[in-house]
Amino acid sequence: MLFLKLFPLFIILIIFILVAVARSYMRSLISPKEKKLDQMIACSECGTQVHESLVVKKYGASYCSKNCSSI
Ligand SMILES: [Zn+2]
């Protein structure tokens, strides 16, 4: 009955794998998510939310358009 002798070891192996999978899953939940590039920034002049790729930066402030940055 070799199978019965190995059965407990087999169960331990399965538990070990489950714990490893659960740990990696928990780690992926805890670890900070990658910084999103599509961040919205509020215009310093009118308060409009602008995509950071469209933001006009002037004198350290962020504006939604050249109209706002020129005021
Ligand atoms: Zn604006």
N, CA, C, O and the ligand as a Tripos MOL2 file, in Angstrom:
@<TRIPOS>MOLECULE
protein
  285   283    72     0     0
PROTEIN
NO_CHARGES

@<TRIPOS>ATOM
      1 N           0.8520   -1.2170    0.0000 N.3       1 MET1
      2 CA          0.0000    0.0000    0.0000 C.3       1 MET1
      3 C           0.8730    1.2480    0.0000 C.2       1 MET1
      4 O           0.8570    2.0380    0.9440 O.2       1 MET1
      5 N           1.6120    1.4030   -1.0430 N.am      2 LEU2
      6 CA          2.5020    2.5520   -1.1670 C.3       2 LEU2
      7 C           1.7080    3.8590   -1.2380 C.2       2 LEU2
      8 O           2.1320    4.8890   -0.7140 O.2       2 LEU2
      9 N           0.5450    3.7960   -1.8980 N.am      3 PHE3
     10 CA         -0.2850    4.9920   -2.0670 C.3       3 PHE3
     11 C          -0.7130    5.5750   -0.7270 C.2       3 PHE3
     12 O          -0.6570    6.7880   -0.5250 O.2       3 PHE3
     13 N          -1.1510    4.6870    0.2080 N.am      4 LEU4
     14 CA         -1.5910    5.1530    1.5250 C.3       4 LEU4
     15 C          -0.4420    5.7680    2.3120 C.2       4 LEU4
     16 O          -0.6510    6.6760    3.1160 O.2       4 LEU4
     17 N           0.7690    5.2750    2.0810 N.am      5 LYS5
     18 CA          1.9240    5.8440    2.7820 C.3       5 LYS5
     19 C           2.2570    7.2320    2.2490 C.2       5 LYS5
     20 O           2.6850    8.1140    2.9940 O.2       5 LYS5
     21 N           2.0530    7.4070    0.9540 N.am      6 LEU6
     22 CA          2.3990    8.6910    0.3300 C.3       6 LEU6
     23 C           1.2650    9.7180    0.4260 C.2       6 LEU6
     24 O           1.4720   10.9150    0.2290 O.2       6 LEU6
     25 N           0.0570    9.2150    0.7350 N.am      7 PHE7
     26 CA         -1.1130   10.1070    0.7490 C.3       7 PHE7
     27 C          -0.9620   11.3170    1.6740 C.2       7 PHE7
     28 O          -1.2610   12.4340    1.2530 O.2       7 PHE7
     29 N          -0.5070   11.1340    2.9290 N.am      8 PRO8
     30 CA         -0.3170   12.3090    3.8140 C.3       8 PRO8
     31 C           0.6790   13.3060    3.2390 C.2       8 PRO8
     32 O           0.4850   14.5170    3.3450 O.2       8 PRO8
     33 N           1.7350   12.7980    2.6350 N.am      9 LEU9
     34 CA          2.7230   13.6840    2.0240 C.3       9 LEU9
     35 C           2.0960   14.4820    0.8750 C.2       9 LEU9
     36 O           2.3930   15.6580    0.6670 O.2       9 LEU9
     37 N           1.2130   13.7890    0.1360 N.am     10 PHE10
     38 CA          0.5320   14.4230   -0.9860 C.3      10 PHE10
     39 C          -0.3520   15.5740   -0.4990 C.2      10 PHE10
     40 O          -0.3930   16.6410   -1.1110 O.2      10 PHE10
     41 N          -1.0670   15.3350    0.6280 N.am     11 ILE11
     42 CA         -1.9360   16.3660    1.2050 C.3      11 ILE11
     43 C          -1.0990   17.5600    1.6810 C.2      11 ILE11
     44 O          -1.4700   18.7130    1.4610 O.2      11 ILE11
     45 N           0.0320   17.2730    2.3330 N.am     12 ILE12
     46 CA          0.9180   18.3450    2.8060 C.3      12 ILE12
     47 C           1.4120   19.1800    1.6290 C.2      12 ILE12
     48 O           1.4990   20.4050    1.7120 O.2      12 ILE12
     49 N           1.7340   18.4950    0.5330 N.am     13 LEU13
     50 CA          2.2110   19.1900   -0.6680 C.3      13 LEU13
     51 C           1.1350   20.1320   -1.2170 C.2      13 LEU13
     52 O           1.4250   21.2660   -1.5990 O.2      13 LEU13
     53 N          -0.1210   19.6400   -1.2510 N.am     14 ILE14
     54 CA         -1.2350   20.4480   -1.7490 C.3      14 ILE14
     55 C          -1.4440   21.6720   -0.8570 C.2      14 ILE14
     56 O          -1.6370   22.7800   -1.3570 O.2      14 ILE14
     57 N          -1.4060   21.4700    0.4670 N.am     15 ILE15
     58 CA         -1.5750   22.5840    1.4110 C.3      15 ILE15
     59 C          -0.4610   23.6050    1.2210 C.2      15 ILE15
     60 O          -0.7030   24.8120    1.2410 O.2      15 ILE15
     61 N           0.7560   23.1150    1.0380 N.am     16 PHE16
     62 CA          1.9120   23.9960    0.8390 C.3      16 PHE16
     63 C           1.7190   24.8640   -0.4050 C.2      16 PHE16
     64 O           2.0090   26.0600   -0.3960 O.2      16 PHE16
     65 N           1.2210   24.2320   -1.4820 N.am     17 ILE17
     66 CA          0.9900   24.9720   -2.7310 C.3      17 ILE17
     67 C          -0.1190   26.0080   -2.5310 C.2      17 ILE17
     68 O          -0.0110   27.1420   -3.0000 O.2      17 ILE17
     69 N          -1.1960   25.6060   -1.8260 N.am     18 LEU18
     70 CA         -2.3070   26.5320   -1.5810 C.3      18 LEU18
     71 C          -1.8520   27.7460   -0.7760 C.2      18 LEU18
     72 O          -2.2360   28.8770   -1.0720 O.2      18 LEU18
     73 N          -1.0210   27.4990    0.2540 N.am     19 VAL19
     74 CA         -0.5190   28.5940    1.0820 C.3      19 VAL19
     75 C           0.3570   29.5340    0.2450 C.2      19 VAL19
     76 O           0.2720   30.7550    0.3800 O.2      19 VAL19
     77 N           1.2030   28.9520   -0.6220 N.am     20 ALA20
     78 CA          2.0730   29.7640   -1.4690 C.3      20 ALA20
     79 C           1.2550   30.6270   -2.4170 C.2      20 ALA20
     80 O           1.5720   31.7980   -2.6290 O.2      20 ALA20
     81 N           0.2070   30.0510   -2.9870 N.am     21 VAL21
     82 CA         -0.6570   30.7960   -3.9120 C.3      21 VAL21
     83 C          -1.3890   31.9020   -3.1600 C.2      21 VAL21
     84 O          -1.4810   33.0300   -3.6440 O.2      21 VAL21
     85 N          -1.9180   31.5740   -1.9590 N.am     22 ALA22
     86 CA         -2.6390   32.5660   -1.1600 C.3      22 ALA22
     87 C          -1.7180   33.7090   -0.7600 C.2      22 ALA22
     88 O          -2.1260   34.8700   -0.7550 O.2      22 ALA22
     89 N          -0.4650   33.3750   -0.4220 N.am     23 ARG23
     90 CA          0.5010   34.4060   -0.0320 C.3      23 ARG23
     91 C           0.8000   35.3600   -1.1780 C.2      23 ARG23
     92 O           0.8350   36.5760   -0.9880 O.2      23 ARG23
     93 N           1.0170   34.8080   -2.3700 N.am     24 SER24
     94 CA          1.3250   35.6590   -3.5170 C.3      24 SER24
     95 C           0.1160   36.5140   -3.8840 C.2      24 SER24
     96 O           0.2560   37.6450   -4.3490 O.2      24 SER24
     97 N          -1.0910   35.9430   -3.6630 N.am     25 TYR25
     98 CA         -2.3080   36.6940   -3.9440 C.3      25 TYR25
     99 C          -2.4560   37.8540   -2.9620 C.2      25 TYR25
    100 O          -2.7880   38.9710   -3.3600 O.2      25 TYR25
    101 N          -2.2050   37.5840   -1.6670 N.am     26 MET26
    102 CA         -2.2900   38.6290   -0.6550 C.3      26 MET26
    103 C          -1.2510   39.7230   -0.9180 C.2      26 MET26
    104 O          -1.5200   40.9120   -0.7440 O.2      26 MET26
    105 N          -0.0650   39.2960   -1.3390 N.am     27 ARG27
    106 CA          1.0020   40.2550   -1.6140 C.3      27 ARG27
    107 C           0.6030   41.1870   -2.7630 C.2      27 ARG27
    108 O           0.9100   42.3790   -2.7440 O.2      27 ARG27
    109 N          -0.0820   40.6260   -3.7580 N.am     28 SER28
    110 CA         -0.4940   41.4410   -4.9020 C.3      28 SER28
    111 C          -1.5760   42.4280   -4.4770 C.2      28 SER28
    112 O          -1.7100   43.5000   -5.0660 O.2      28 SER28
    113 N          -2.3600   42.0600   -3.4380 N.am     29 LEU29
    114 CA         -3.3980   42.9760   -2.9480 C.3      29 LEU29
    115 C          -2.7850   44.0900   -2.1170 C.2      29 LEU29
    116 O          -3.2180   45.2400   -2.1910 O.2      29 LEU29
    117 N          -1.7620   43.7410   -1.3130 N.am     30 ILE30
    118 CA         -1.1660   44.7010   -0.3970 C.3      30 ILE30
    119 C          -0.2330   45.6700   -1.1310 C.2      30 ILE30
    120 O          -0.2290   46.8700   -0.8560 O.2      30 ILE30
    121 N           0.5500   45.1370   -2.0600 N.am     31 SER31
    122 CA          1.5520   45.9670   -2.7450 C.3      31 SER31
    123 C           0.8890   47.1200   -3.4810 C.2      31 SER31
    124 O          -0.1780   46.9650   -4.0750 O.2      31 SER31
    125 N           1.5360   48.2760   -3.4350 N.am     32 PRO32
    126 CA          0.9660   49.4460   -4.1040 C.3      32 PRO32
    127 C           0.8470   49.2350   -5.6040 C.2      32 PRO32
    128 O           1.7570   48.7180   -6.2530 O.2      32 PRO32
    129 N          -0.2620   49.6340   -6.1240 N.am     33 LYS33
    130 CA         -0.4790   49.4670   -7.5600 C.3      33 LYS33
    131 C           0.4050   50.4250   -8.3510 C.2      33 LYS33
    132 O           0.8130   51.4770   -7.8600 O.2      33 LYS33
    133 N           0.6800   50.0370   -9.5640 N.am     34 GLU34
    134 CA          1.5260   50.8670  -10.4160 C.3      34 GLU34
    135 C           0.8930   52.2450  -10.5760 C.2      34 GLU34
    136 O          -0.3190   52.3920  -10.7320 O.2      34 GLU34
    137 N           1.7610   53.2340  -10.5290 N.am     35 LYS35
    138 CA          1.2730   54.6060  -10.6330 C.3      35 LYS35
    139 C           0.6260   54.8150  -11.9930 C.2      35 LYS35
    140 O           1.2360   54.5940  -13.0390 O.2      35 LYS35
    141 N          -0.6120   55.2430  -11.9460 N.am     36 LYS36
    142 CA         -1.3180   55.4550  -13.1990 C.3      36 LYS36
    143 C          -0.8450   56.7440  -13.8460 C.2      36 LYS36
    144 O          -0.6160   57.7540  -13.1810 O.2      36 LYS36
    145 N          -0.7070   56.6770  -15.1560 N.am     37 LEU37
    146 CA         -0.2390   57.8600  -15.8810 C.3      37 LEU37
    147 C          -1.3950   58.7990  -16.2190 C.2      37 LEU37
    148 O          -1.1990   59.9850  -16.4850 O.2      37 LEU37
    149 N          -2.6160   58.2320  -16.2000 N.am     38 ASP38
    150 CA         -3.7550   59.0770  -16.5670 C.3      38 ASP38
    151 C          -4.3050   59.8010  -15.3450 C.2      38 ASP38
    152 O          -5.4380   59.5680  -14.9230 O.2      38 ASP38
    153 N          -3.4870   60.6780  -14.7870 N.am     39 GLN39
    154 CA         -3.8830   61.4260  -13.6070 C.3      39 GLN39
    155 C          -4.5350   62.7360  -14.0440 C.2      39 GLN39
    156 O          -4.1180   63.3610  -15.0200 O.2      39 GLN39
    157 N          -5.5740   63.1380  -13.2960 N.am     40 MET40
    158 CA         -6.2570   64.3900  -13.6030 C.3      40 MET40
    159 C          -5.7470   65.4760  -12.6550 C.2      40 MET40
    160 O          -5.6360   65.2560  -11.4490 O.2      40 MET40
    161 N          -5.4430   66.6370  -13.2070 N.am     41 ILE41
    162 CA         -4.9240   67.7450  -12.4120 C.3      41 ILE41
    163 C          -5.8950   68.9140  -12.5340 C.2      41 ILE41
    164 O          -6.4020   69.2070  -13.6170 O.2      41 ILE41
    165 N          -6.1460   69.5810  -11.4020 N.am     42 ALA42
    166 CA         -7.0670   70.7120  -11.4060 C.3      42 ALA42
    167 C          -6.3530   71.9650  -11.8870 C.2      42 ALA42
    168 O          -5.2240   72.2450  -11.4830 O.2      42 ALA42
    169 N          -7.0130   72.7050  -12.7420 N.am     43 CYS43
    170 CA         -6.4670   73.9620  -13.2540 C.3      43 CYS43
    171 C          -6.3820   74.9860  -12.1230 C.2      43 CYS43
    172 O          -7.3310   75.1410  -11.3540 O.2      43 CYS43
    173 N          -5.2560   75.6810  -12.0220 N.am     44 SER44
    174 CA         -5.0660   76.6540  -10.9460 C.3      44 SER44
    175 C          -5.9620   77.8780  -11.1250 C.2      44 SER44
    176 O          -6.2430   78.5920  -10.1620 O.2      44 SER44
    177 N          -6.4020   78.1130  -12.3370 N.am     45 GLU45
    178 CA         -7.1910   79.3150  -12.6170 C.3      45 GLU45
    179 C          -8.7000   79.0520  -12.5140 C.2      45 GLU45
    180 O          -9.4020   79.7380  -11.7710 O.2      45 GLU45
    181 N          -9.1910   78.0650  -13.2570 N.am     46 CYS46
    182 CA        -10.6430   77.8430  -13.2930 C.3      46 CYS46
    183 C         -11.0760   76.5700  -12.5710 C.2      46 CYS46
    184 O         -12.2720   76.3510  -12.3820 O.2      46 CYS46
    185 N         -10.1140   75.7150  -12.1580 N.am     47 GLY47
    186 CA        -10.4560   74.5230  -11.3920 C.3      47 GLY47
    187 C         -10.8850   73.3440  -12.2370 C.2      47 GLY47
    188 O         -11.2860   72.3160  -11.6930 O.2      47 GLY47
    189 N         -10.8140   73.4620  -13.5420 N.am     48 THR48
    190 CA        -11.1940   72.3580  -14.4290 C.3      48 THR48
    191 C         -10.2010   71.2030  -14.3000 C.2      48 THR48
    192 O          -8.9900   71.4170  -14.2440 O.2      48 THR48
    193 N         -10.7270   69.9780  -14.2530 N.am     49 GLN49
    194 CA         -9.8620   68.8030  -14.2030 C.3      49 GLN49
    195 C          -9.3100   68.5330  -15.5960 C.2      49 GLN49
    196 O         -10.0580   68.3590  -16.5580 O.2      49 GLN49
    197 N          -7.9790   68.5020  -15.6820 N.am     50 VAL50
    198 CA         -7.3260   68.3170  -16.9810 C.3      50 VAL50
    199 C          -6.4330   67.0840  -16.9240 C.2      50 VAL50
    200 O          -5.7870   66.8200  -15.9090 O.2      50 VAL50
    201 N          -6.4020   66.3430  -18.0060 N.am     51 HIS51
    202 CA         -5.4960   65.1980  -18.0900 C.3      51 HIS51
    203 C          -4.0630   65.7220  -18.0480 C.2      51 HIS51
    204 O          -3.7400   66.7330  -18.6710 O.2      51 HIS51
    205 N          -3.2060   65.0120  -17.3000 N.am     52 GLU52
    206 CA         -1.8500   65.5310  -17.0710 C.3      52 GLU52
    207 C          -1.0350   65.6720  -18.3540 C.2      52 GLU52
    208 O          -0.0710   66.4370  -18.3970 O.2      52 GLU52
    209 N          -1.4220   64.9320  -19.4050 N.am     53 SER53
    210 CA         -0.7010   65.0600  -20.6690 C.3      53 SER53
    211 C          -1.0940   66.3390  -21.4020 C.2      53 SER53
    212 O          -0.3890   66.7820  -22.3090 O.2      53 SER53
    213 N          -2.2420   66.9420  -21.0000 N.am     54 LEU54
    214 CA         -2.7290   68.1570  -21.6690 C.3      54 LEU54
    215 C          -2.4970   69.4070  -20.8250 C.2      54 LEU54
    216 O          -2.7940   70.5230  -21.2510 O.2      54 LEU54
    217 N          -1.9660   69.2060  -19.6320 N.am     55 VAL55
    218 CA         -1.8020   70.3250  -18.7100 C.3      55 VAL55
    219 C          -0.7600   71.3270  -19.2110 C.2      55 VAL55
    220 O           0.2780   70.9430  -19.7500 O.2      55 VAL55
    221 N          -1.0520   72.6150  -19.0260 N.am     56 VAL56
    222 CA         -0.0990   73.6660  -19.3730 C.3      56 VAL56
    223 C           0.5750   74.1120  -18.0860 C.2      56 VAL56
    224 O          -0.0810   74.6500  -17.1940 O.2      56 VAL56
    225 N           1.8800   73.8910  -17.9860 N.am     57 LYS57
    226 CA          2.5850   74.2550  -16.7590 C.3      57 LYS57
    227 C           3.3020   75.5810  -16.9460 C.2      57 LYS57
    228 O           4.0070   75.7990  -17.9320 O.2      57 LYS57
    229 N           3.1020   76.4620  -15.9710 N.am     58 LYS58
    230 CA          3.7070   77.7850  -16.0520 C.3      58 LYS58
    231 C           3.9920   78.2790  -14.6440 C.2      58 LYS58
    232 O           3.0940   78.2890  -13.8020 O.2      58 LYS58
    233 N           5.2090   78.6840  -14.3780 N.am     59 TYR59
    234 CA          5.6180   79.1970  -13.0630 C.3      59 TYR59
    235 C           5.2410   78.2380  -11.9480 C.2      59 TYR59
    236 O           4.8530   78.6770  -10.8650 O.2      59 TYR59
    237 N           5.3490   76.9140  -12.1940 N.am     60 GLY60
    238 CA          5.0870   75.9070  -11.1670 C.3      60 GLY60
    239 C           3.6260   75.5920  -10.9650 C.2      60 GLY60
    240 O           3.2960   74.7060  -10.1760 O.2      60 GLY60
    241 N           2.7370   76.2870  -11.6530 N.am     61 ALA61
    242 CA          1.3110   76.0150  -11.5280 C.3      61 ALA61
    243 C           0.8240   75.2800  -12.7670 C.2      61 ALA61
    244 O           1.4550   75.3380  -13.8220 O.2      61 ALA61
    245 N          -0.3040   74.5890  -12.6320 N.am     62 SER62
    246 CA         -0.8560   73.8300  -13.7480 C.3      62 SER62
    247 C          -2.1420   74.4770  -14.2270 C.2      62 SER62
    248 O          -2.9960   74.8450  -13.4210 O.2      62 SER62
    249 N          -2.2780   74.6150  -15.5270 N.am     63 TYR63
    250 CA         -3.4620   75.2290  -16.1100 C.3      63 TYR63
    251 C          -4.0800   74.3110  -17.1630 C.2      63 TYR63
    252 O          -3.3970   73.4640  -17.7390 O.2      63 TYR63
    253 N          -5.3810   74.4870  -17.4070 N.am     64 CYS64
    254 CA         -6.0860   73.6200  -18.3540 C.3      64 CYS64
    255 C          -5.7830   74.0230  -19.7950 C.2      64 CYS64
    256 O          -5.8220   73.1860  -20.6970 O.2      64 CYS64
    257 N          -5.4810   75.3070  -20.0130 N.am     65 SER65
    258 CA         -5.2570   75.7660  -21.3750 C.3      65 SER65
    259 C          -4.3540   76.9880  -21.3640 C.2      65 SER65
    260 O          -4.0560   77.5320  -20.3010 O.2      65 SER65
    261 N          -3.9190   77.4190  -22.5320 N.am     66 LYS66
    262 CA         -3.0680   78.6010  -22.6160 C.3      66 LYS66
    263 C          -3.8450   79.8550  -22.2150 C.2      66 LYS66
    264 O          -3.2660   80.8330  -21.7420 O.2      66 LYS66
    265 N          -5.1710   79.8110  -22.4110 N.am     67 ASN67
    266 CA         -6.0220   80.9430  -22.0040 C.3      67 ASN67
    267 C          -5.8910   81.2010  -20.4970 C.2      67 ASN67
    268 O          -5.7190   82.3400  -20.0640 O.2      67 ASN67
    269 N          -5.9760   80.1140  -19.7030 N.am     68 CYS68
    270 CA         -5.8960   80.2360  -18.2460 C.3      68 CYS68
    271 C          -4.4750   80.6310  -17.8220 C.2      68 CYS68
    272 O          -4.3080   81.4300  -16.9000 O.2      68 CYS68
    273 N          -3.4630   80.0870  -18.4780 N.am     69 SER69
    274 CA         -2.0850   80.3400  -18.0580 C.3      69 SER69
    275 C          -1.6500   81.7650  -18.3900 C.2      69 SER69
    276 O          -0.6850   82.2640  -17.8100 O.2      69 SER69
    277 N          -2.3530   82.4330  -19.3220 N.am     70 SER70
    278 CA         -1.9520   83.7790  -19.7280 C.3      70 SER70
    279 C          -2.6040   84.8630  -18.8810 C.2      70 SER70
    280 O          -2.2420   86.0360  -18.9820 O.2      70 SER70
    281 N          -3.5820   84.4680  -18.0310 N.am     71 ILE71
    282 CA         -4.2730   85.4590  -17.1920 C.3      71 ILE71
    283 C          -3.3300   85.9530  -16.0960 C.2      71 ILE71
    284 O          -3.7150   86.7910  -15.2810 O.2      71 ILE71
    285 ZN         -8.4330   76.6750  -16.5640 Zn       72 ZN72
@<TRIPOS>BOND
     1     1     2 1
     2     2     3 1
     3     3     4 2
     4     3     5 am
     5     5     6 1
     6     6     7 1
     7     7     8 2
     8     7     9 am
     9     9    10 1
    10    10    11 1
    11    11    12 2
    12    11    13 am
    13    13    14 1
    14    14    15 1
    15    15    16 2
    16    15    17 am
    17    17    18 1
    18    18    19 1
    19    19    20 2
    20    19    21 am
    21    21    22 1
    22    22    23 1
    23    23    24 2
    24    23    25 am
    25    25    26 1
    26    26    27 1
    27    27    28 2
    28    27    29 am
    29    29    30 1
    30    30    31 1
    31    31    32 2
    32    31    33 am
    33    33    34 1
    34    34    35 1
    35    35    36 2
    36    35    37 am
    37    37    38 1
    38    38    39 1
    39    39    40 2
    40    39    41 am
    41    41    42 1
    42    42    43 1
    43    43    44 2
    44    43    45 am
    45    45    46 1
    46    46    47 1
    47    47    48 2
    48    47    49 am
    49    49    50 1
    50    50    51 1
    51    51    52 2
    52    51    53 am
    53    53    54 1
    54    54    55 1
    55    55    56 2
    56    55    57 am
    57    57    58 1
    58    58    59 1
    59    59    60 2
    60    59    61 am
    61    61    62 1
    62    62    63 1
    63    63    64 2
    64    63    65 am
    65    65    66 1
    66    66    67 1
    67    67    68 2
    68    67    69 am
    69    69    70 1
    70    70    71 1
    71    71    72 2
    72    71    73 am
    73    73    74 1
    74    74    75 1
    75    75    76 2
    76    75    77 am
    77    77    78 1
    78    78    79 1
    79    79    80 2
    80    79    81 am
    81    81    82 1
    82    82    83 1
    83    83    84 2
    84    83    85 am
    85    85    86 1
    86    86    87 1
    87    87    88 2
    88    87    89 am
    89    89    90 1
    90    90    91 1
    91    91    92 2
    92    91    93 am
    93    93    94 1
    94    94    95 1
    95    95    96 2
    96    95    97 am
    97    97    98 1
    98    98    99 1
    99    99   100 2
   100    99   101 am
   101   101   102 1
   102   102   103 1
   103   103   104 2
   104   103   105 am
   105   105   106 1
   106   106   107 1
   107   107   108 2
   108   107   109 am
   109   109   110 1
   110   110   111 1
   111   111   112 2
   112   111   113 am
   113   113   114 1
   114   114   115 1
   115   115   116 2
   116   115   117 am
   117   117   118 1
   118   118   119 1
   119   119   120 2
   120   119   121 am
   121   121   122 1
   122   122   123 1
   123   123   124 2
   124   123   125 am
   125   125   126 1
   126   126   127 1
   127   127   128 2
   128   127   129 am
   129   129   130 1
   130   130   131 1
   131   131   132 2
   132   131   133 am
   133   133   134 1
   134   134   135 1
   135   135   136 2
   136   135   137 am
   137   137   138 1
   138   138   139 1
   139   139   140 2
   140   139   141 am
   141   141   142 1
   142   142   143 1
   143   143   144 2
   144   143   145 am
   145   145   146 1
   146   146   147 1
   147   147   148 2
   148   147   149 am
   149   149   150 1
   150   150   151 1
   151   151   152 2
   152   151   153 am
   153   153   154 1
   154   154   155 1
   155   155   156 2
   156   155   157 am
   157   157   158 1
   158   158   159 1
   159   159   160 2
   160   159   161 am
   161   161   162 1
   162   162   163 1
   163   163   164 2
   164   163   165 am
   165   165   166 1
   166   166   167 1
   167   167   168 2
   168   167   169 am
   169   169   170 1
   170   170   171 1
   171   171   172 2
   172   171   173 am
   173   173   174 1
   174   174   175 1
   175   175   176 2
   176   175   177 am
   177   177   178 1
   178   178   179 1
   179   179   180 2
   180   179   181 am
   181   181   182 1
   182   182   183 1
   183   183   184 2
   184   183   185 am
   185   185   186 1
   186   186   187 1
   187   187   188 2
   188   187   189 am
   189   189   190 1
   190   190   191 1
   191   191   192 2
   192   191   193 am
   193   193   194 1
   194   194   195 1
   195   195   196 2
   196   195   197 am
   197   197   198 1
   198   198   199 1
   199   199   200 2
   200   199   201 am
   201   201   202 1
   202   202   203 1
   203   203   204 2
   204   203   205 am
   205   205   206 1
   206   206   207 1
   207   207   208 2
   208   207   209 am
   209   209   210 1
   210   210   211 1
   211   211   212 2
   212   211   213 am
   213   213   214 1
   214   214   215 1
   215   215   216 2
   216   215   217 am
   217   217   218 1
   218   218   219 1
   219   219   220 2
   220   219   221 am
   221   221   222 1
   222   222   223 1
   223   223   224 2
   224   223   225 am
   225   225   226 1
   226   226   227 1
   227   227   228 2
   228   227   229 am
   229   229   230 1
   230   230   231 1
   231   231   232 2
   232   231   233 am
   233   233   234 1
   234   234   235 1
   235   235   236 2
   236   235   237 am
   237   237   238 1
   238   238   239 1
   239   239   240 2
   240   239   241 am
   241   241   242 1
   242   242   243 1
   243   243   244 2
   244   243   245 am
   245   245   246 1
   246   246   247 1
   247   247   248 2
   248   247   249 am
   249   249   250 1
   250   250   251 1
   251   251   252 2
   252   251   253 am
   253   253   254 1
   254   254   255 1
   255   255   256 2
   256   255   257 am
   257   257   258 1
   258   258   259 1
   259   259   260 2
   260   259   261 am
   261   261   262 1
   262   262   263 1
   263   263   264 2
   264   263   265 am
   265   265   266 1
   266   266   267 1
   267   267   268 2
   268   267   269 am
   269   269   270 1
   270   270   271 1
   271   271   272 2
   272   271   273 am
   273   273   274 1
   274   274   275 1
   275   275   276 2
   276   275   277 am
   277   277   278 1
   278   278   279 1
   279   279   280 2
   280   279   281 am
   281   281   282 1
   282   282   283 1
   283   283   284 2
@<TRIPOS>SUBSTRUCTURE
     1 MET1         2 RESIDUE 1 A MET
     2 LEU2         6 RESIDUE 1 A LEU
     3 PHE3        10 RESIDUE 1 A PHE
     4 LEU4        14 RESIDUE 1 A LEU
     5 LYS5        18 RESIDUE 1 A LYS
     6 LEU6        22 RESIDUE 1 A LEU
     7 PHE7        26 RESIDUE 1 A PHE
     8 PRO8        30 RESIDUE 1 A PRO
     9 LEU9        34 RESIDUE 1 A LEU
    10 PHE10       38 RESIDUE 1 A PHE
    11 ILE11       42 RESIDUE 1 A ILE
    12 ILE12       46 RESIDUE 1 A ILE
    13 LEU13       50 RESIDUE 1 A LEU
    14 ILE14       54 RESIDUE 1 A ILE
    15 ILE15       58 RESIDUE 1 A ILE
    16 PHE16       62 RESIDUE 1 A PHE
    17 ILE17       66 RESIDUE 1 A ILE
    18 LEU18       70 RESIDUE 1 A LEU
    19 VAL19       74 RESIDUE 1 A VAL
    20 ALA20       78 RESIDUE 1 A ALA
    21 VAL21       82 RESIDUE 1 A VAL
    22 ALA22       86 RESIDUE 1 A ALA
    23 ARG23       90 RESIDUE 1 A ARG
    24 SER24       94 RESIDUE 1 A SER
    25 TYR25       98 RESIDUE 1 A TYR
    26 MET26      102 RESIDUE 1 A MET
    27 ARG27      106 RESIDUE 1 A ARG
    28 SER28      110 RESIDUE 1 A SER
    29 LEU29      114 RESIDUE 1 A LEU
    30 ILE30      118 RESIDUE 1 A ILE
    31 SER31      122 RESIDUE 1 A SER
    32 PRO32      126 RESIDUE 1 A PRO
    33 LYS33      130 RESIDUE 1 A LYS
    34 GLU34      134 RESIDUE 1 A GLU
    35 LYS35      138 RESIDUE 1 A LYS
    36 LYS36      142 RESIDUE 1 A LYS
    37 LEU37      146 RESIDUE 1 A LEU
    38 ASP38      150 RESIDUE 1 A ASP
    39 GLN39      154 RESIDUE 1 A GLN
    40 MET40      158 RESIDUE 1 A MET
    41 ILE41      162 RESIDUE 1 A ILE
    42 ALA42      166 RESIDUE 1 A ALA
    43 CYS43      170 RESIDUE 1 A CYS
    44 SER44      174 RESIDUE 1 A SER
    45 GLU45      178 RESIDUE 1 A GLU
    46 CYS46      182 RESIDUE 1 A CYS
    47 GLY47      186 RESIDUE 1 A GLY
    48 THR48      190 RESIDUE 1 A THR
    49 GLN49      194 RESIDUE 1 A GLN
    50 VAL50      198 RESIDUE 1 A VAL
    51 HIS51      202 RESIDUE 1 A HIS
    52 GLU52      206 RESIDUE 1 A GLU
    53 SER53      210 RESIDUE 1 A SER
    54 LEU54      214 RESIDUE 1 A LEU
    55 VAL55      218 RESIDUE 1 A VAL
    56 VAL56      222 RESIDUE 1 A VAL
    57 LYS57      226 RESIDUE 1 A LYS
    58 LYS58      230 RESIDUE 1 A LYS
    59 TYR59      234 RESIDUE 1 A TYR
    60 GLY60      238 RESIDUE 1 A GLY
    61 ALA61      242 RESIDUE 1 A ALA
    62 SER62      246 RESIDUE 1 A SER
    63 TYR63      250 RESIDUE 1 A TYR
    64 CYS64      254 RESIDUE 1 A CYS
    65 SER65      258 RESIDUE 1 A SER
    66 LYS66      262 RESIDUE 1 A LYS
    67 ASN67      266 RESIDUE 1 A ASN
    68 CYS68      270 RESIDUE 1 A CYS
    69 SER69      274 RESIDUE 1 A SER
    70 SER70      278 RESIDUE 1 A SER
    71 ILE71      282 RESIDUE 1 A ILE
    72 ZN72       285 GROUP 0 **** ****
